[in-house]
Amino acid sequence: MVSGPAATPEWADYAKQLGINLRRARDAKGYTQEKMAELTGISLYAYQQYERGSVTRGGAPTNPRLATVLAICEALELSVDYLLPPPPALALGRSSSPQLG
């Protein structure tokens, strides 16, 4: 069983919203799922899992790698911020404003 923030219901909802965004953007371009898999260099199965917002048996969403997200954005001629929904808050006991460097 997967544990940690990725296995929360909020992240499962995030994966579903990402899938909705993928589907809308793909439909707007008139592309098939097969075309998206070809353009991005991933398997059709993997692309379908992302678009469905699938969740693993352990409860964690099926997440694309960063390189895959960038390839999808390039194929759809979209910016990453258009494709990705706002992330859920992580309950890690940290402040909501991360401090960088």
C-alpha beads as a LAMMPS data file, in Angstrom:
LAMMPS data file: protein, C-alpha beads

101 atoms
100 bonds

1 atom types
1 bond types

-500.0 500.0 xlo xhi
-500.0 500.0 ylo yhi
-500.0 500.0 zlo zhi

Masses

1 110.0

Atoms # bond

1 1 1 0.000 0.000 0.000
2 1 1 1.297 3.446 -0.920
3 1 1 1.417 6.010 1.837
4 1 1 2.243 9.681 2.041
5 1 1 0.698 12.718 0.392
6 1 1 0.385 11.103 -3.051
7 1 1 -2.082 8.521 -1.723
8 1 1 -4.588 11.056 -0.378
9 1 1 -8.035 11.612 -1.872
10 1 1 -6.989 15.187 -2.704
11 1 1 -4.262 13.915 -5.028
12 1 1 -6.676 11.448 -6.614
13 1 1 -8.986 14.409 -7.318
14 1 1 -6.000 16.309 -8.729
15 1 1 -5.251 13.431 -11.114
16 1 1 -8.879 13.386 -12.256
17 1 1 -8.828 17.145 -12.914
18 1 1 -5.573 16.778 -14.839
19 1 1 -7.278 14.097 -16.919
20 1 1 -10.216 16.412 -17.616
21 1 1 -7.799 19.158 -18.695
22 1 1 -5.938 16.712 -20.954
23 1 1 -9.149 15.556 -22.604
24 1 1 -10.440 19.088 -23.197
25 1 1 -7.132 20.257 -24.663
26 1 1 -6.803 17.158 -26.853
27 1 1 -10.370 17.526 -28.121
28 1 1 -9.774 21.219 -28.865
29 1 1 -6.819 20.238 -31.094
30 1 1 -8.829 17.472 -32.758
31 1 1 -6.272 14.826 -31.758
32 1 1 -6.985 11.228 -30.902
33 1 1 -5.441 9.519 -27.894
34 1 1 -3.342 7.525 -30.357
35 1 1 -2.023 10.744 -31.910
36 1 1 -1.140 12.132 -28.475
37 1 1 0.759 8.970 -27.571
38 1 1 2.640 9.164 -30.862
39 1 1 3.472 12.873 -30.511
40 1 1 4.654 12.517 -26.930
41 1 1 6.555 9.247 -27.264
42 1 1 4.594 7.395 -24.590
43 1 1 2.427 4.322 -24.835
44 1 1 -1.248 4.645 -25.647
45 1 1 -2.012 2.857 -22.375
46 1 1 0.000 5.382 -20.340
47 1 1 -1.687 8.331 -22.053
48 1 1 -5.113 6.807 -21.454
49 1 1 -4.282 6.330 -17.760
50 1 1 -3.322 10.010 -17.430
51 1 1 -6.460 11.156 -19.213
52 1 1 -8.650 8.950 -17.020
53 1 1 -6.974 10.215 -13.865
54 1 1 -6.407 6.589 -12.900
55 1 1 -5.448 5.592 -9.382
56 1 1 -3.224 2.627 -8.490
57 1 1 -4.348 -0.205 -6.226
58 1 1 -2.520 1.501 -3.382
59 1 1 -4.566 4.659 -3.859
60 1 1 -1.910 6.858 -5.458
61 1 1 -2.726 8.572 -8.754
62 1 1 -0.908 7.555 -11.910
63 1 1 1.373 10.566 -12.343
64 1 1 3.224 11.443 -15.531
65 1 1 6.911 12.339 -15.273
66 1 1 7.861 15.970 -15.735
67 1 1 9.352 15.200 -19.154
68 1 1 6.028 13.647 -20.177
69 1 1 4.052 16.674 -18.972
70 1 1 6.341 18.945 -20.990
71 1 1 5.994 16.736 -24.091
72 1 1 2.194 16.803 -23.738
73 1 1 2.227 20.596 -23.400
74 1 1 4.426 20.892 -26.483
75 1 1 2.157 18.600 -28.512
76 1 1 -0.925 20.572 -27.462
77 1 1 0.845 23.944 -27.768
78 1 1 -0.087 24.804 -24.169
79 1 1 1.744 26.175 -21.193
80 1 1 2.169 23.920 -18.185
81 1 1 0.088 26.227 -15.986
82 1 1 -2.864 25.842 -18.362
83 1 1 -2.706 22.054 -18.221
84 1 1 -2.009 21.488 -14.535
85 1 1 -4.756 22.199 -12.006
86 1 1 -3.919 24.024 -8.764
87 1 1 -2.216 21.514 -6.443
88 1 1 -3.942 20.404 -3.257
89 1 1 -2.521 21.506 0.077
90 1 1 -0.128 18.987 1.574
91 1 1 -0.743 18.124 5.206
92 1 1 2.918 17.856 6.165
93 1 1 2.917 20.252 9.096
94 1 1 4.747 22.979 7.193
95 1 1 3.730 26.555 6.624
96 1 1 1.741 27.226 3.475
97 1 1 4.422 29.519 2.033
98 1 1 7.598 27.573 1.255
99 1 1 10.933 29.299 1.776
100 1 1 13.397 28.918 -1.059
101 1 1 17.104 29.089 -0.700

Bonds

1 1 1 2
2 1 2 3
3 1 3 4
4 1 4 5
5 1 5 6
6 1 6 7
7 1 7 8
8 1 8 9
9 1 9 10
10 1 10 11
11 1 11 12
12 1 12 13
13 1 13 14
14 1 14 15
15 1 15 16
16 1 16 17
17 1 17 18
18 1 18 19
19 1 19 20
20 1 20 21
21 1 21 22
22 1 22 23
23 1 23 24
24 1 24 25
25 1 25 26
26 1 26 27
27 1 27 28
28 1 28 29
29 1 29 30
30 1 30 31
31 1 31 32
32 1 32 33
33 1 33 34
34 1 34 35
35 1 35 36
36 1 36 37
37 1 37 38
38 1 38 39
39 1 39 40
40 1 40 41
41 1 41 42
42 1 42 43
43 1 43 44
44 1 44 45
45 1 45 46
46 1 46 47
47 1 47 48
48 1 48 49
49 1 49 50
50 1 50 51
51 1 51 52
52 1 52 53
53 1 53 54
54 1 54 55
55 1 55 56
56 1 56 57
57 1 57 58
58 1 58 59
59 1 59 60
60 1 60 61
61 1 61 62
62 1 62 63
63 1 63 64
64 1 64 65
65 1 65 66
66 1 66 67
67 1 67 68
68 1 68 69
69 1 69 70
70 1 70 71
71 1 71 72
72 1 72 73
73 1 73 74
74 1 74 75
75 1 75 76
76 1 76 77
77 1 77 78
78 1 78 79
79 1 79 80
80 1 80 81
81 1 81 82
82 1 82 83
83 1 83 84
84 1 84 85
85 1 85 86
86 1 86 87
87 1 87 88
88 1 88 89
89 1 89 90
90 1 90 91
91 1 91 92
92 1 92 93
93 1 93 94
94 1 94 95
95 1 95 96
96 1 96 97
97 1 97 98
98 1 98 99
99 1 99 100
100 1 100 101
